[in-house]
Amino acid sequence: MGLAIAALAALSGCSIAIPSSVPETTAQPTPPPTYAPPTVVAGHDAAAVAAAPMTFAAGATLSPGVAVEFSDILGQPPQDYAQTPGPPDWKILKKNVAGQTQYSNDAGCQLAHWTTTNQGPLITQGDDKASSTALLKYLIPSVMDSTLTEAALPWVADAGKPGPTIAFLAFNTKAAKGVMASTVWARMLGTADTGLLVTLACPSDALLASTTPAVMEKLSVAPPSN
């Protein structure tokens, strides 16, 4: 299944304000400054955000405009030290080309994950679930709300490590003649202005079901460090 993000642009205007004239006044001596305590502004607690599940509602806790990325170890050999490491389960086909990374495996499954930015027209501010639905409908116009299910991907900086999860919406397609079974996961992070997408396609429904948890052990969404 080929999916593409179209460039979306918005035009903004500007205005020039002309100040009104101010009558001349006699200069007055500057009064001595008075002491004012500094205003303390609470900083963004990135560590706390990373440690908590990134539910749809929690998207508002991210830093505005700071992009979120994927982390994966799909191209690394199996981490079973009880035996001699073999070849990686997944072969990389494309690495971070326009934000997209693609893999394939010997069983005939295909995996891709990528990020998008500048998604303003698809974002409903304060509602990541509605925004995620809009993202999926933009990519797959035939999608209906009733066909979407909630899913969870790892929300950890280093893929393969334990940690909380991040909520996604998923759209599933069953295998048919000439069509592979597939799942598309999508999450729009409106505050971060980042769209996250993962697609996994396998020759059969059973293979897709067994491959999905193995993928989630090596793929995660990395919380921003700031």
C-alpha positions as CSV (number, residue, x, y, z in Angstrom):
1,M,0.0,0.0,0.0
2,G,1.5,3.3,-1.0
3,L,0.8,6.2,1.2
4,A,1.9,9.8,0.6
5,I,1.7,13.1,2.5
6,A,0.8,16.1,0.4
7,A,2.4,19.5,1.1
8,L,-0.1,21.8,2.8
9,A,0.5,25.5,2.9
10,A,-1.4,28.5,4.3
11,L,-1.0,32.2,3.3
12,S,-0.8,34.8,6.0
13,G,-0.9,38.5,5.5
14,C,0.7,41.4,7.4
15,S,-0.3,44.9,8.3
16,I,1.7,48.0,9.1
17,A,0.6,50.2,12.0
18,I,1.4,53.9,11.7
19,P,1.7,55.4,15.2
20,S,-0.2,58.6,15.8
21,S,1.8,61.8,16.5
22,V,2.6,62.5,20.2
23,P,2.7,66.1,21.4
24,E,6.1,67.3,22.7
25,T,6.5,67.3,26.4
26,T,9.1,68.7,28.7
27,A,11.7,66.1,29.7
28,Q,11.3,64.8,33.2
29,P,14.1,63.3,35.3
30,T,14.0,59.5,35.3
31,P,12.8,58.2,38.7
32,P,15.1,55.7,40.5
33,P,14.3,52.1,39.7
34,T,12.3,50.1,42.3
35,Y,13.1,46.5,43.1
36,A,10.8,43.9,41.6
37,P,11.3,40.2,42.2
38,P,11.9,38.1,39.1
39,T,9.0,36.2,37.7
40,V,9.5,32.5,37.9
41,V,8.2,30.6,34.9
42,A,7.9,26.8,35.3
43,G,9.9,24.9,32.7
44,H,8.8,22.1,30.6
45,D,9.3,18.8,32.4
46,A,10.4,16.5,29.5
47,A,11.3,13.7,31.8
48,A,7.8,13.6,33.4
49,V,6.2,13.6,29.9
50,A,8.5,10.7,28.8
51,A,7.7,8.7,32.0
52,A,3.9,8.9,31.5
53,P,1.7,7.2,28.9
54,M,1.2,9.4,25.9
55,T,-2.6,9.1,25.7
56,F,-4.6,11.2,23.2
57,A,-5.2,13.7,25.9
58,A,-1.6,13.8,27.0
59,G,-0.5,15.2,23.6
60,A,-1.0,18.7,25.0
61,T,1.9,18.1,27.5
62,L,4.5,18.1,24.7
63,S,6.5,21.2,23.8
64,P,4.8,23.2,21.0
65,G,6.4,22.6,17.6
66,V,9.1,20.2,18.8
67,A,8.9,17.2,16.4
68,V,8.7,13.6,17.7
69,E,10.6,10.8,16.0
70,F,10.7,7.0,15.9
71,S,13.4,4.8,17.3
72,D,14.0,1.2,16.0
73,I,16.4,-1.7,16.2
74,L,14.8,-3.6,13.4
75,G,18.0,-3.8,11.4
76,Q,20.0,-5.2,14.3
77,P,20.7,-9.0,14.8
78,P,18.5,-10.8,17.3
79,Q,19.5,-10.0,20.9
80,D,19.6,-13.6,22.1
81,Y,23.0,-14.0,23.6
82,A,22.5,-17.7,24.4
83,Q,23.4,-18.4,20.7
84,T,25.6,-17.0,18.0
85,P,23.9,-13.8,16.6
86,G,22.4,-14.5,13.2
87,P,21.4,-12.0,10.5
88,P,18.9,-9.3,11.3
89,D,15.2,-10.3,11.0
90,W,14.5,-7.2,8.9
91,K,16.4,-5.9,5.9
92,I,16.5,-2.1,5.5
93,L,15.3,-0.8,2.1
94,K,15.2,2.9,2.7
95,K,16.5,4.9,5.7
96,N,15.0,8.2,6.6
97,V,14.2,9.4,3.1
98,A,11.8,12.3,3.4
99,G,11.2,11.1,7.0
100,Q,10.3,7.5,5.9
101,T,12.2,4.3,6.7
102,Q,11.3,0.9,5.1
103,Y,12.1,-2.7,5.9
104,S,11.3,-6.2,4.6
105,N,11.8,-9.7,6.0
106,D,12.2,-13.2,4.6
107,A,8.6,-14.0,5.3
108,G,7.5,-11.4,2.8
109,C,6.3,-8.8,5.2
110,Q,6.9,-5.1,4.5
111,L,7.2,-2.4,7.2
112,A,7.5,1.4,6.9
113,H,7.4,4.1,9.5
114,W,7.7,7.8,8.9
115,T,6.9,11.3,10.4
116,T,5.3,14.3,8.9
117,T,5.2,18.0,9.9
118,N,3.3,21.1,9.0
119,Q,0.0,19.3,9.2
120,G,-2.0,22.3,10.4
121,P,-5.1,21.7,8.2
122,L,-5.5,18.2,9.7
123,I,-5.1,19.2,13.3
124,T,-8.0,19.8,15.7
125,Q,-6.3,21.7,18.5
126,G,-6.6,20.0,21.8
127,D,-8.0,16.8,20.3
128,D,-5.3,14.4,19.1
129,K,-7.8,11.6,18.5
130,A,-9.9,13.6,16.1
131,S,-6.6,14.8,14.4
132,S,-5.4,11.2,14.1
133,T,-8.7,10.2,12.5
134,A,-8.3,13.1,10.0
135,L,-4.8,11.9,9.2
136,L,-5.9,8.4,8.5
137,K,-8.9,9.6,6.4
138,Y,-6.6,11.9,4.4
139,L,-4.3,8.9,3.6
140,I,-7.1,6.4,3.0
141,P,-10.3,8.2,1.9
142,S,-12.4,5.1,2.3
143,V,-11.7,4.9,6.1
144,M,-14.8,5.2,8.3
145,D,-14.7,6.0,12.0
146,S,-16.3,2.6,12.8
147,T,-13.4,0.7,11.2
148,L,-10.8,2.3,13.5
149,T,-9.5,0.8,16.7
150,E,-7.2,2.2,19.4
151,A,-3.7,0.7,19.6
152,A,-0.6,1.2,21.7
153,L,3.0,1.5,20.6
154,P,6.0,1.8,22.9
155,W,6.8,5.3,24.2
156,V,10.5,5.0,25.0
157,A,13.7,6.7,23.8
158,D,15.5,3.4,23.0
159,A,13.5,0.8,21.1
160,G,13.4,-2.6,22.8
161,K,13.5,-1.1,26.3
162,P,10.5,-1.3,28.7
163,G,8.4,1.8,29.3
164,P,5.0,3.4,28.9
165,T,3.0,3.4,25.7
166,I,1.6,6.0,23.2
167,A,-1.9,5.8,21.8
168,F,-2.5,5.3,18.1
169,L,-5.4,4.7,15.9
170,A,-5.2,1.5,13.7
171,F,-6.9,0.5,10.4
172,N,-6.8,-3.2,9.4
173,T,-7.2,-4.8,6.0
174,K,-7.6,-8.6,5.6
175,A,-5.7,-10.6,3.1
176,A,-7.4,-11.4,-0.3
177,K,-6.3,-12.6,-3.7
178,G,-3.5,-10.3,-4.7
179,V,-3.8,-8.2,-1.5
180,M,-1.7,-8.6,1.6
181,A,-3.1,-8.3,5.1
182,S,-2.1,-5.0,6.5
183,T,-2.3,-2.6,9.4
184,V,-1.8,1.2,9.4
185,W,-1.2,2.9,12.7
186,A,-1.5,6.7,12.9
187,R,-1.1,9.3,15.6
188,M,-1.3,13.1,15.2
189,L,0.5,15.1,17.9
190,G,-1.2,18.4,17.4
191,T,0.8,20.4,20.0
192,A,4.1,19.0,18.6
193,D,2.8,19.4,15.0
194,T,4.0,15.9,14.2
195,G,2.2,13.1,12.3
196,L,3.4,9.5,13.1
197,L,2.6,6.6,10.7
198,V,3.5,2.9,10.7
199,T,2.4,0.4,8.1
200,L,2.9,-3.4,8.2
201,A,1.8,-5.7,5.5
202,C,2.2,-9.5,5.4
203,P,1.0,-12.2,2.9
204,S,-1.6,-13.7,5.3
205,D,-3.7,-12.6,8.3
206,A,-2.0,-15.1,10.6
207,L,1.4,-13.9,9.6
208,L,0.4,-10.3,10.2
209,A,-0.9,-11.2,13.7
210,S,2.3,-13.0,14.7
211,T,4.6,-10.4,13.2
212,T,3.0,-7.4,14.8
213,P,4.1,-8.0,18.5
214,A,7.6,-8.9,17.2
215,V,7.8,-5.5,15.5
216,M,6.6,-3.7,18.6
217,E,9.6,-5.2,20.5
218,K,12.0,-3.4,18.1
219,L,10.1,-0.2,17.3
220,S,9.1,2.7,19.5
221,V,8.2,6.4,19.5
222,A,11.0,8.4,21.2
223,P,9.8,11.1,23.6
224,P,11.5,14.5,22.9
225,S,14.3,15.4,25.4
226,N,13.2,19.0,25.6
